[in-house]
Amino acid sequence: MTCAYPPEATLSSAERCVLGTLNQVWPSAATMTPDVFDCETPQDNQASFVNTVQNLSDNGMILYEAFLAGSTSEPRFLDTMITARGKAALQSGG
């Protein structure tokens, strides 16, 4: 099986931000929203936040229980956790 995102691949600053935030609270889970991050490169908008989190999930670096989005609130990913693969990518300097 070929991974869509090899662990040695370079992480974007937004991906490092998500992984770093989750790594800080590990082994607990966190609710992720666009305004949770205090990063050097803030998210451009809600769509880029969703794309970043979904890409990390698709590539096995994070897990989340549910995704909620609505017209009256910002998107949120509930019970989000970093995986061993995500920790390895973060530690490799991605």
Backbone torsions as a table, in degrees:
resi	resn	phi	psi	omega
1	MET	NA	132.1	178.2
2	THR	-96.6	128.7	178.5
3	CYS	-78.0	140.8	178.4
4	ALA	-69.9	-25.1	-175.7
5	TYR	-137.5	90.2	-178.2
6	PRO	-60.2	145.9	-176.6
7	PRO	-60.5	-23.9	-179.9
8	GLU	-84.4	-1.5	179.8
9	ALA	-66.2	154.1	-179.5
10	THR	-76.9	130.6	177.5
11	LEU	-88.3	143.8	174.0
12	SER	-74.3	165.8	178.9
13	SER	-63.2	-35.1	177.9
14	ALA	-67.0	-40.6	178.1
15	GLU	-66.0	-41.9	176.3
16	ARG	-61.5	-37.6	179.0
17	CYS	-62.3	-47.9	179.6
18	VAL	-62.1	-49.2	-178.9
19	LEU	-62.8	-41.8	179.5
20	GLY	-64.0	-40.8	178.0
21	THR	-62.6	-44.8	179.8
22	LEU	-70.5	-34.2	179.0
23	ASN	-64.4	-34.9	179.7
24	GLN	-65.4	-32.2	-178.3
25	VAL	-98.3	-6.8	-179.4
26	TRP	-59.3	136.6	15.1
27	PRO	-91.9	9.3	176.8
28	SER	-78.3	160.7	175.5
29	ALA	-94.6	160.3	-179.6
30	ALA	-136.5	152.2	169.8
31	THR	-90.6	123.0	-176.7
32	MET	-102.1	127.4	174.7
33	THR	-131.7	161.7	-178.3
34	PRO	-58.4	-30.5	-176.4
35	ASP	-92.7	4.9	178.8
36	VAL	-71.3	-29.2	-169.8
37	PHE	-81.2	138.0	172.0
38	ASP	-119.2	77.5	-172.0
39	CYS	-117.2	164.4	177.1
40	GLU	-62.9	-40.6	-179.4
41	THR	-113.0	98.9	-178.4
42	PRO	-67.6	157.9	177.9
43	GLN	-63.1	138.5	179.7
44	ASP	-67.1	-41.4	-178.9
45	ASN	-163.9	179.3	-177.9
46	GLN	-64.6	-36.7	-179.2
47	ALA	-64.8	-39.9	179.2
48	SER	-68.8	-34.5	175.0
49	PHE	-60.7	-49.0	179.9
50	VAL	-61.5	-44.3	179.3
51	ASN	-61.9	-41.4	179.9
52	THR	-63.3	-49.4	-178.9
53	VAL	-64.6	-42.6	-179.3
54	GLN	-65.3	-39.2	178.3
55	ASN	-62.5	-44.3	178.0
56	LEU	-62.8	-39.3	178.3
57	SER	-66.6	-45.5	-179.9
58	ASP	-59.1	-29.2	-177.6
59	ASN	-100.1	13.6	171.5
60	GLY	75.0	18.3	-178.3
61	MET	-93.0	-21.8	174.9
62	ILE	-141.0	161.2	173.7
63	LEU	-127.6	147.4	173.2
64	TYR	-142.6	153.2	-176.8
65	GLU	-80.7	-43.7	-175.9
66	ALA	-153.6	152.5	174.4
67	PHE	-115.8	125.8	179.2
68	LEU	-119.6	135.0	176.2
69	ALA	-147.1	142.5	178.9
70	GLY	-157.8	169.4	-177.4
71	SER	-74.1	-18.6	-177.1
72	THR	-103.1	-2.5	179.5
73	SER	-144.9	161.0	178.6
74	GLU	-73.8	159.3	178.4
75	PRO	-65.3	148.6	177.8
76	ARG	-146.5	144.9	175.8
77	PHE	-111.4	119.2	-176.0
78	LEU	-89.4	145.9	176.1
79	ASP	49.0	57.3	-178.7
80	THR	-91.1	135.4	179.5
81	MET	-136.7	147.5	173.4
82	ILE	-78.7	144.8	177.9
83	THR	-99.7	173.2	176.5
84	ALA	-59.6	-38.1	178.5
85	ARG	-64.5	-40.9	177.4
86	GLY	-65.1	-41.6	177.0
87	LYS	-61.6	-43.1	-180.0
88	ALA	-63.1	-43.2	179.7
89	ALA	-64.9	-41.1	179.9
90	LEU	-65.7	-42.6	-178.2
91	GLN	-73.0	-25.1	-179.8
92	SER	-76.1	-5.1	178.7
93	GLY	89.5	-6.2	176.9
94	GLY	8.4	NA	NA
